[in-house]
């Protein structure tokens, strides 16, 4: 019997690492993540294309430019304020703060710099403006259920997966 391949309507389960172009690890997850191939729109198109035809145990790689991935860095999404105007729990680089606008939309901003009693907050994704490399390891493939196909959501990642 031919091993299952990732294709339209299949639930693909994987672990991943995201690297910059110098090979530095930007993010890594050894916890399995799942998506419905060609259905849920949760994968970057280039990553999903690279996953097409992959089998359990395959390692897949896709390089994403800012246009393909996290977008260009938008300077309008950064702000600088006096450090004394920022609550103490946000006075360190890497702190994450949620802000809400007049329309009730929330934006996550990260403290990216503290210098000369000024705090810089950035609402861009941390990888905005970067070319990144996704390396994924396929650890499971199964058919999506009719309910998953209708909702576009993976419902039960503990279901019948094909593991390596």
N, C-alpha and C positions, 0 to 999 in steps of 0.2 A: 504494500500500500504506500502510495506517495505521501511524504510528510506534508502537513498542512502549511500553507503559505498565507501571508497577510495579503488580503484582497478586500474589495468593497464588501462591507457588511460583516467583516470579521472583527472581533474584539482582539486587539493586540495589547499585550502586557509586556512592559519593558522596564529596565533600569537605565539611567543615563548619567552622563557627565557633559558639562558645557565648558569649553576651553576658549581662551582667547587665541589669537593667531601666533602667539609665542609659546603656546602649549601650557600656559598657566591655567589651573582649574579655577573656574569662576563659580561653579555650582555643581553639586553631585547629589544623586539620590540612589541609594541602594534599596529603597522601599519601592516595591512594584507600583507602576502607574499603568492605567489602562485607558484606551480610547476606542471608538468605533471607526474603523478605517473607511474613509470616503463618506462618512455620514455626519459626524458630530462637529466638524469644523474646528476642533480644539487643537489640532496640530498645525504648525507652520506648513504651508503647502510644499516647500522643498523637503522638509523632514518627512512628511507623509509620502511624498513621491519616492524618497530613498527607502522607506519601509515597505513599499509595494514589492511583493514577491519574497520577502524575507521569511525565514523559517526559524523555529525555536533554536536558540544557540547562536544565531547569526549576530554579528556585530555590524551595525550600520552607521555610516557617517554622512553628515550633510553640513556644508559651510553656508552660513547665512550672512549676507551683507546687512547693513542697517535697513535697507529697503526691503529685504526679504524677511527680516526678523523683528527686532525691537524698535525700529524707527531711528530717525536722526535725533540728536540731542536738541531740544527746544529751549533756548535760553529764556523764553517767556515763562517757562515753568519753574524758574528758580527765583528765590527771594533771599535777601539778606536783611537781618534785623540785629538790634543790639542784644547782646547775650542776656542782659537783665530782663528783657521782655519775653524770654523763653523760660518755661517752667524747668526747674532743676533736672527732672528726669530726662529732658531732651538736650541736655548740654554736653553731649558727647558724640563724636563722629560715629555714624552708623545708626543712631537713634531713628526710630520710625514714628511718625506722627500722622494722625488722620485729621483732615480738615474738611469742613463742609461749606459749600457755597450757598448763595441765596436760593438756588433751585433745589437744594437738598442733596445734591450730588457730592459724594465723598471722593477725596483724593488722598493718596498716601504720599507723604513727602519724607525724604531721608535727610538727616543732617550730614552734609558732605564736607564741611569745613568749619573750623572755629579759629579765627585769627583776629588779633587786635580788638578783642571784645565784640566781635561780630560773628553771628552764626549764619551760615548759608544752608538753606533748605532747597532740595531739588525734588520736583514732582515727576521727573522723567523716570522711566524704568532704569534700574542700575546698569543695564547693558545697552541702553540707547546710544547710538553713534558708534557702536563697536561691531566689527565683524567677528562672529563667533562660530565655533565648531561644535555641533551636537554629535556625541557618540552614544548610541543606544545599543543595548543588548536585549534581544528578544528573548523573553523567558516564558511566554505563553501565547497561545492562539486558540480561539474558539469561535463558533458561530454566535453572532449577536442574537438575542431573543427577539421575537416580534415586538415586545414591549420596549426593549432597548432601541430597536430601529425606529419605532414611532416617536419615542421621547428624545432620541439623540443622546441619551445618557447611559453610561454603563451602570447597571443596577447592582449586579452581584459579582464582584471580582473574585469571590471565593468559589465560584461555580466550576464547572468542568473545564479546567485549563489543561493544555498540554505542556508539561514542564520538562526542562532539560534534566 
